[in-house]
Amino acid sequence: MSDKVYCGSGKKQKDNWLKVSVCLTDLQEHAFEYNGKKYVKLNININDEPNEWGKDVSLSVDTWQPEQTETVDTSNDMPF
């Protein structure tokens, strides 16, 4: 598992409202393209205790990648 890539923080305003700031500079290298648009997957965590600046929401890049499985081409296998 790789190190977390933090890219922003914020504050919980209400139970269903989080207010955050995201650092686009830190996100650019993690962007991927899909159907002609650029995306970045993020993890948003609500922390039990605010940090020294009163921020209780943290953002990190979702760097999870599925395990690469090796596929074997069996189309040219001989039956003997």
Residue pairs with C-beta under 8 A, 6 or more apart in sequence:
2 63
4 60
4 61
4 63
5 26
5 30
5 60
5 61
5 63
6 26
6 58
6 59
6 60
7 22
7 23
7 26
7 27
7 42
7 59
7 60
7 61
8 20
8 21
8 22
8 23
8 58
8 59
9 20
9 21
9 51
9 53
9 55
9 57
9 58
9 59
10 18
10 19
10 20
10 21
10 55
10 57
10 59
11 18
11 19
11 50
11 54
11 55
11 56
11 57
12 18
12 19
12 46
12 56
12 57
13 19
18 44
18 46
18 57
19 57
20 44
20 57
20 59
22 42
22 59
26 61
27 40
27 61
30 40
30 41
30 61
30 63
31 38
31 39
31 40
32 38
32 39
32 40
33 39
40 61
41 61
41 62
42 59
42 60
42 61
42 62
43 59
43 60
43 61
43 62
44 57
44 58
44 59
45 57
45 58
45 59
45 60
46 56
46 57
47 55
47 56
47 57
47 58
48 56
49 56
50 56
